[in-house]
């Protein structure tokens, strides 16, 4: 068995293990989504406390804000509003990319990390903007931002996360692209060879006398031509 076959089988086994690990991660996130919502509430508390009125604290999956003001409100992070519903599809998409394409696992991991970061950031912005809208405009502002503007923003961020995941995962390194190497002769135009004109188009050569030191004599039949023998006719 050659070394190439061994390395190919080893690479296929490692890709299979990585795909299985990511699939297990997607299942684990679905099982412990209550814990992930609690962790997300702690992150949202920092943003809500920075832009909403009063102080903000988190208890479980609820973010309380407006502490120290006449009205205290609680922002509950439900399952459908959590980042888990965004992260799990991204992980499963990474599993599909590894299983279907020949993308390098390192690039798939990088694309997945970027996609998850975008999804989490967009959802946190929605929570913070919803709390700010309630503090500034009351219940109407909260409903407008949370149900419509915030939802559209999260959907746009989720689409951007998918596109970046695919672009980073499937993009080939520059040194492997065809024609990227300046010495790559597959795309270089063929060298032009000097073309020899046909015999009838060649410039006439200068005809020299047989004996340059001898006297010049004019041809009687063809005046003006090169010196030659005397016409014997």
C-alpha atoms as one frame of an Amber mdcrd trajectory, in Angstrom:
protein
   0.000   0.000   0.000   1.465   3.353  -1.027   1.921   6.331   1.250  -0.624
   8.337  -0.772  -3.367   5.795  -0.126  -2.526   5.709   3.582  -2.598   9.497
   3.903  -5.900   9.679   1.990  -7.524   7.152   4.299  -6.173   8.939   7.359
  -7.524  12.252   6.099 -10.928  10.684   5.450 -11.001   9.207   8.938 -10.128
  12.550  10.545 -12.840  14.311   8.537 -15.344  11.685   9.627 -14.383  12.131
  13.267 -14.678  15.917  13.008 -18.096  15.669  11.375 -19.253  13.294  14.107
 -17.927  15.642  16.801 -19.778  18.612  15.314 -22.978  16.612  15.013 -22.628
  15.659  18.678 -22.095  19.320  19.535 -25.323  20.255  17.769 -27.198  17.624
  19.738 -25.620  18.739  23.007 -26.618  22.374  22.404 -30.179  21.277  21.837
 -30.230  19.314  25.093 -28.677  21.986  27.314 -30.439  24.948  25.704 -31.740
  26.098  29.094 -28.168  26.520  30.298 -27.182  28.315  27.120 -30.088  30.735
  27.564 -28.869  31.484  31.086 -25.381  32.173  29.778 -26.845  34.337  27.048
 -28.803  36.312  29.646 -25.553  37.104  31.433 -24.093  38.474  28.200 -27.251
  40.416  27.411 -27.198  41.965  30.881 -23.952  43.756  30.059 -25.376  45.327
  26.918 -28.780  46.115  28.396 -27.227  47.759  31.428 -25.098  49.934  29.138
 -27.893  51.313  26.930 -31.119  51.022  28.960 -32.195  53.155  31.896 -31.141
  51.968  35.361 -29.122  48.941  36.268 -29.554  45.454  34.865 -29.199  42.039
  36.474 -29.737  38.522  35.157 -31.462  35.654  36.911 -31.674  32.427  34.971
 -32.815  33.311  31.462 -34.413  36.641  32.494 -32.684  40.011  32.292 -34.128
  42.621  34.671 -33.445  46.240  33.758 -34.570  49.625  34.973 -33.414  48.910
  38.510 -33.282  52.234  40.368 -36.036  53.755  38.221 -39.783  53.889  38.938
 -40.394  50.891  36.669 -38.450  47.628  36.568 -38.943  45.281  33.631 -37.805
  41.761  32.901 -36.690  40.553  29.466 -37.205  36.792  29.220 -35.100  34.875
  26.710 -37.272  32.044  25.429 -36.175  29.037  23.425 -37.281  30.505  20.097
 -35.512  33.795  20.877 -32.266  32.223  22.019 -29.129  31.968  19.956 -29.378
  28.168  20.065 -31.870  28.174  17.189 -29.241  30.012  15.136 -26.105  28.192
  16.217 -27.396  24.619  15.773 -28.193  25.085  12.035 -24.754  26.598  11.506
 -23.090  23.597  13.137 -25.138  21.187  11.028 -24.216  23.150   7.914 -20.534
  22.747   8.822 -21.119  18.997   9.164 -22.636  18.933   5.667 -19.712  20.903
   4.217 -17.187  18.466   5.691 -19.157  15.430   4.521 -19.971  16.602   0.984
 -17.052  18.782  -0.090 -13.284  18.499   0.137 -12.942  21.663   2.214 -10.131
  21.659   4.726 -11.320  21.081   8.316  -9.317  24.063   9.570 -11.118  26.430
   7.205 -14.491  24.913   8.098 -13.738  25.472  11.778 -12.752  29.079  11.115
 -15.895  29.723   9.089 -18.054  28.144  11.785 -16.447  30.289  14.489 -17.059
  33.458  12.466 -20.671  32.473  11.764 -21.420  31.712  15.415 -19.863  35.016
  16.504 -22.071  36.936  14.063 -25.223  35.088  15.147 -24.573  35.665  18.863
 -23.731  39.341  18.330 -26.882  39.989  16.286 -29.119  38.352  18.891 -27.526
  40.315  21.715 -28.075  43.535  19.777 -31.737  42.631  19.437 -32.086  42.124
  23.203 -30.316  45.365  23.986 -32.264  47.404  21.442 -35.564  45.967  22.694
 -34.755  46.975  26.280 -33.700  50.448  25.144 -36.901  50.874  23.101 -39.006
  50.005  26.137 -37.132  52.500  28.300 -37.507  55.235  25.696 -40.901  54.572
  24.068 -42.720  52.133  26.327 -44.520  49.000  25.299 -45.134  50.146  21.718
 -41.442  50.732  21.132 -40.589  47.351  22.630 -43.041  45.501  20.381 -41.839
  47.347  17.282 -38.170  46.588  17.883 -38.526  43.081  19.287 -41.050  41.682
  16.825 -40.205  43.466  13.591 -36.992  45.476  13.411 -35.014  43.192  15.694
 -36.284  40.035  14.013 -35.349  41.316  10.548 -31.932  42.288  11.853 -31.325
  38.818  13.274 -32.485  37.146  10.047 -30.100  39.317   8.021 -27.260  38.464
  10.400 -28.076  34.760  10.185 -27.943  34.874   6.381 -24.618  36.708   6.544
 -23.301  34.043   8.944 -24.271  31.268   6.512 -22.650  33.014   3.557 -19.433
  33.686   5.449 -19.300  30.100   6.691 -19.561  28.793   3.128 -17.166  31.355
   1.681 -14.438  30.782   4.253 -14.829  27.000   4.168 -14.864  26.576   0.388
 -12.340  29.239  -0.540  -9.074  27.770  -1.757  -5.745  29.179  -0.573  -4.115
  31.629  -2.956  -1.109  29.416  -3.617  -3.367  26.600  -4.843  -5.358  28.659
  -7.307  -4.726  28.061 -10.938  -2.647  30.807 -12.446  -1.762  32.407  -9.084
   1.872  31.305  -9.400   3.723  33.714 -11.660   5.734  30.721 -12.912   2.594
  28.766 -13.760   2.957  28.096 -17.461  -0.503  26.624 -17.907  -1.981  30.088
 -18.376   0.979  31.806 -19.994   0.584  32.572 -23.686   2.810  30.511 -25.941
   6.080  32.156 -26.786   6.181  33.706 -30.183   8.784  32.263 -32.485  10.520
  34.296 -35.084   8.850  33.510 -38.376  11.094  33.128 -41.415   9.563  34.778
 -44.451   9.111  32.604 -47.529  11.908  32.589 -50.059  10.037  34.834 -52.490
   9.672  37.555 -49.828  13.246  37.616 -48.647  15.270  40.750 -49.269  17.692
  40.344 -52.184  21.249  40.024 -51.215  23.827  42.448 -52.512  25.749  40.869
 -55.348  29.449  41.548 -55.160  31.872  41.277 -58.082  33.988  38.200 -58.236
  37.101  40.271 -58.097  36.559  43.600 -56.340  40.075  44.753 -57.216  39.668
  44.164 -60.966  38.446  46.734 -63.495  34.731  47.294 -63.751  33.190  46.407
 -67.096  29.628  47.100 -68.162  27.438  44.331 -69.479  26.399  45.204 -73.030
  23.070  43.351 -72.889  21.918  44.645 -69.514  23.352  48.053 -68.813  23.455
  48.982 -65.189  23.828  45.430 -63.898  26.765  44.012 -62.087  30.129  43.685
 -63.860  30.445  40.484 -65.845  32.146  38.922 -68.717  32.229  40.606 -72.113
  29.330  39.720 -74.311  30.660  37.346 -76.986  27.656  37.621 -79.292
